[in-house]
Amino acid sequence: MFYLIPGLGADERVFQRLQPLLRESSQVLPWLPPESADEPLPHYAARMVGAIPVDATGWLVGVSFGGVVALEMQRLRPGLRPVLVSSLPDAQSLPLLLRLVRASGLYRLVPPQWLKLFPRAGQLYFGVRGGAEYRLFRRILLDMEPRYTRWAINSLLHWNSTGVAPAVQLLGTRDRVFPPGNRPIDYRISGGGHFMILSHAEEIAQILNGLDLG
């Protein structure tokens, strides 16, 4: 079983090319609204994991910030193994740019809804291709909920990853959000950007279908 967790501000639409290619059953776990602006990430993950049976086995596939949440959820569902797509295995892997954003406190001053005003800049940063892929990205951007987005950014920048489980990691060689650098990565997707869950769905599905829980 694949439990699919989309990225920050995204929804089940990012899996539209991937799900038909998966050989096992899959279920998208939609985001829940945060209970407050400072809801702790482990508390949020505990609410998210309520949709999964306690004795479940399979894979928690998290995209971008969804990978962070997947790692937190796995603490409560040890029968599941985390798979990170365009994500981080721990807080120490947060890239320099985001560390600077955290240190400056700039993220507290910029309203999240401003992101909707610059879709072309977002297209470049997230490595989104043109045509239908860009149109989908723009719709997702316009649908982002500011309260959730602000909470998620704060949670990512202040994540305490102590004790998270080892994960299978898939990262694109052209990911500008979480650049791969020289650190060990299980699967480097050639030419993949941060939006590769769509652009490289066939390659990602092939990897997921070949994973073995044993």
FIDRENGU-690155 format. One record per residue (C-alpha): x, y, z. Coordinates in steps of 0.02 Angstrom, whole numbers, padded with zeros to 5 digits, always signed. Layout:
<rs>
XYZ ...
</rs>
This chain:
<rs>
+00000+00000+00000 +00061+00175-00043 +00002+00320+00065 +00036+00479-00033 +00065+00648+00051 +00076+00800-00065 +00192+00949-00044 +00164+01117+00036 +00002+01193-00026 -00026+01053-00152 -00158+00917-00157 -00200+00754-00244 -00176+00836-00414 +00013+00817-00403 -00009+00627-00406 -00122+00621-00558 +00014+00548-00671 +00092+00437-00538 -00057+00345-00464 -00112+00254-00624 +00064+00183-00640 +00076+00109-00465 +00053-00079-00455 -00010-00076-00276 -00159+00016-00203 -00131+00198-00157 -00219+00328-00052 -00188+00515-00050 -00191+00591+00124 -00260+00768+00108 -00192+00906+00216 -00285+00953+00375 -00301+01135+00427 -00180+01173+00570 -00269+01193+00736 -00170+01351+00772 -00026+01453+00701 +00094+01366+00821 +00026+01188+00820 +00179+01075+00846 +00224+00969+00695 +00220+00804+00793 +00043+00846+00852 -00009+00886+00674 +00068+00723+00611 -00029+00627+00744 -00191+00698+00674 -00139+00657+00496 -00094+00478+00539 -00268+00448+00608 -00322+00406+00430 -00205+00254+00430 -00240+00090+00524 -00123+00062+00672 -00060-00103+00601 -00039-00040+00423 +00110-00094+00319 +00176-00016+00159 +00251+00150+00111 +00228+00330+00163 +00272+00430+00007 +00295+00614+00048 +00331+00750-00080 +00430+00903-00023 +00359+00960+00146 +00250+00804+00136 +00410+00704+00161 +00443+00794+00325 +00266+00754+00383 +00288+00573+00324 +00441+00553+00435 +00344+00620+00584 +00196+00507+00546 +00308+00355+00534 +00352+00374+00717 +00172+00322+00753 +00155+00190+00617 +00315+00085+00625 +00246-00039+00498 +00263+00094+00363 +00426+00145+00280 +00451+00325+00224 +00494+00372+00045 +00549+00551+00015 +00520+00630-00156 +00600+00803-00177 +00617+00813+00012 +00738+00810+00159 +00792+00661+00266 +00827+00771+00418 +00836+00951+00475 +01024+00956+00453 +00998+00941+00265 +00904+01107+00255 +00993+01204+00115 +01089+01365+00146 +00958+01477+00065 +00822+01416+00183 +00938+01430+00332 +00967+01611+00286 +00780+01638+00269 +00757+01564+00443 +00896+01669+00519 +00833+01831+00441 +00653+01803+00495 +00599+01863+00323 +00471+01725+00308 +00373+01807+00450 +00360+01971+00356 +00310+01913+00182 +00125+01865+00168 +00112+01690+00091 -00021+01751-00031 +00114+01855-00118 +00176+01692-00193 +00020+01691-00301 +00072+01855-00383 +00232+01783-00458 +00190+01616-00539 +00329+01630-00667 +00460+01653-00531 +00386+01501-00445 +00394+01405-00608 +00581+01436-00619 +00617+01399-00437 +00516+01238-00433 +00575+01178-00603 +00402+01170-00679 +00390+01139-00865 +00274+01235-00979 +00105+01191-01051 -00012+01083-00948 +00116+01063-00809 +00130+01251-00784 -00059+01274-00791 -00079+01143-00654 +00058+01224-00549 -00025+01393-00566 -00195+01324-00512 -00115+01242-00361 -00027+01406-00319 -00190+01503-00330 -00277+01376-00217 -00146+01387-00079 -00222+01430+00090 -00117+01567+00174 -00146+01509+00353 -00088+01333+00313 +00058+01394+00206 +00125+01506+00344 +00112+01364+00470 +00198+01240+00354 +00344+01356+00314 +00372+01390+00498 +00363+01203+00537 +00489+01161+00402 +00613+01294+00456 +00605+01241+00640 +00590+01053+00618 +00668+00945+00753 +00710+00785+00660 +00797+00695+00804 +00763+00509+00794 +00671+00502+00627 +00680+00337+00535 +00794+00305+00386 +00704+00338+00223 +00717+00299+00039 +00759+00463-00046 +00723+00517-00226 +00792+00687-00275 +00808+00775-00442 +00978+00830-00504 +00904+01001-00545 +00805+01028-00386 +00829+01211-00338 +00728+01201-00177 +00826+01057-00102 +00986+01045-00206 +01059+00869-00200 +01241+00922-00176 +01362+00780-00139 +01266+00695+00001 +01213+00512-00017 +01045+00494-00105 +00964+00328-00149 +00896+00382-00318 +00953+00536-00414 +00827+00577-00549 +00922+00649-00696 +00852+00818-00750 +00719+00814-00614 +00668+00978-00532 +00566+01002-00375 +00406+00966-00472 +00470+00799-00538 +00324+00704-00460 +00235+00761-00618 +00373+00782-00746 +00459+00616-00705 +00309+00516-00645 +00353+00361-00749 +00530+00349-00680 +00470+00378-00502 +00333+00247-00521 +00459+00121-00583 +00565+00149-00428 +00416+00139-00310 +00353-00020-00392 +00523-00100-00365 +00535-00063-00178 +00537-00212-00061 +00477-00203+00119 +00574-00360+00161 
</rs>
